[in-house]
Amino acid sequence: MKTMARTQLPKLDTLSMVTMGLLMALQLVVSRFAISNQFMRLSFTFLVAALLAKWFGPWWGMMTAALVDIVGTLMTGGPYFVGFTISAIVGSLIYALFFYRQPITWWRIIVAQLLVVVLVNIGLNSEWLVIMYHTPLWGILPVRLMKEAVTTPIQIVLLAVVLKSHVVQNLEHRLKTKA
C-alpha cells in the first residue's frame, strides 16, 4: 500500500531557533516604533520579515509572521483582526519565494516588494480596513496609494542594503554551516 508523503517543516538546530526567536523579538520591538493611524502604518518590520523568510524559508517565515502579528496585537491591546494575520503570512510567503535560497538581486528585491505593496498593502490590508471600520474603499485608497508611492522606493533600497550587507551574509553563512 502506497503511503502519502507528509510535508514536514525543516528541522531547526539551537542556533536557528535562537536566531529566529531574536528576530521575532526584534520585529515586535521595531513595530512599537511605527508611525500609524487607523488607516496607515509606517514601520521597518518588513526588513525583519524579509530576513526571517530569507533565512528560514516559507514555512517558518509564515508561522513566525502569524505568531508575531498575534503577539504584537495582544501586546498593544489593539483590536485583533485575522485578516492582518493573513496579510502577514502572504507577505512572508512572497519574501520567501523571492529570497529563500536565491541570490539577492535588484530584480528580486523590486518584484518582491512591488508584489507585497500591491497584493498585501494596497489589496488585502485596504480590504481589511474597509471591513473593520465600515469605510468606503474609495475613501481610504487615495491616501494609501500616496503612502505606498512614497515609501516603496525607500523600502526597496533598504531591503537591498540589508539583504546585501556583509553582516547579513555572514550570519546567513553561519546559520547554514551551523558552526
N, C-alpha and C positions, 0 to 999 in steps of 0.2 A: 504494500500500500504506500502510495506516494504521500509524503508529508509536506505541508506548506512551509516555505521558508519564512521565518519571522524577521521583521526589520528590527534590529537591535541598535540601541544607542551606542556610539563608540565609548569604550571604557575610558575613564579618566584616572590618571595617577594622582598622587598627592599634590604635586606641583601644579598640575592643571586645575584641580579643584580649588586650591588656594587662590590661584590667579583668577579663576572665574568668580570666586566669592569677592575678591578685592575689586574686580571690575564692576560687579553688581553694586557693591557699596559705593564705589566712585560714581556710578550712574545716579544713584539715589542722592548723593551729596550734590553733584552738579545740577540735578533737576531742581534743587532748592534755590538755586541762584538764577532761575528762569525769570524772564520778564513776561508777564502774561495778564490777560483779562479773560473773560469767558469765551471770547471768540478767536483769540490769537495767543500764540505762545512762542517765545524766542528762547532757545536753550541750546546748549552744546552736548546734550545727551546723545545725539546722533553719532558723535565720534566714538563714544564708548560702545554703543550698539554695533557700530561697524567693526570695531576691534573684536568684540565677542563673536560676531558672525565670521570674521576672517580667521580667527584662531581656532574656534571650536566647531564651526560648521553650522549647517541649517538646523539640525535638531536641538543641539544645546543652545544655539543662539535664540531660537524661537521660544524655548522653555524659559530661558533667563529673561527674555523680553516680557513674557507674560508675568513671570514672578515679580520682576521689578515694577511693572505697571501696577499690579495689585498692591504690593507692599508700599509703593510710593503714594498711591491714593489713600491707603489706610493711614500712612504717616501724616499726610496733610489734612486729613479729615474732610476732604472734598467729596463730592458725590461720585460714587463708583458707577461706571457705565461699561459694560462688557465690550461695547464697540471699540473703545480706545485700546483695550487689550488685544482685540483682533487687529487693529491698526499696528500696534507694536510688533505683533507676530509677523504680519505681512512685510513690514519694513525690514525686520531682521532677516526674513527669508530672501528678500531682494538683495540685501547686502551680502548674504552668504552665497547666493548664486553667482554673484559677480566677483567676490573676493576670496572665498574659501578655496585654498589650494590653486589659486590662479595668480599669475603675475599682476602686479598693480600697475596699470597703465592709465593714462589720462582718459582714454576712451571708456574703459570700465568704470572709472570714477564718475565721469559725466553721465553716462547712461544710467548707472545705478541710482545716482542722486536724482536725476530727472524722473525716473520711474517712481521713486519714493515720493517726490514732490507731487507728481500728477495723480498717482493711484492712491497714495495714503493721505498726504497732507491736504490736497485740494479735493480729492474724491471722497474717500472714506470719512476723514475727520469732519469735513463740511457736512456730510450726511448725518453723522452722529450729533453734531451741534444742532442741526435742524430738528432732529428727533427729540433731543434733550430739552431744548429751550423753546420749541414751537416757534422758531423764527423762520421766515421765508428764506430759501436759499439765495435768492437774488438780493436779499438784504445784507447778507454777510459775505457773499462771494467776491465782490469788488475789493473789499479790504483784504481778504485772504489772498487774492491773486496779486495784489500790490506787495504784500508782505513777502510772498514767495518769489516774486520777481527781484526783489532787493536782496533777500537772504540766500537764494540758491547759488549764485556765483561765489558768494563768500563761503558757503558750505562746501562747494566743490574744491576750492583752494585749500580750505582747512583739512578736508579729507586727504587730499594729495600730500600736504605737508606731514600729517600724522602718519598715514599709511606707508609713505615712502621714507620716513625718517630711519636713521640707523638704529636708534634706540628700539623702535618697534620691531624692526627686522631682527635685531639681536635677541630680543625677548621671544619672538616667534621661533627663531632657531633653537633657543634654549628649551622652549616647550616641545619642539619636535624631537630633539635629541634626548630629552629627559636626563640631562647630565647632572 
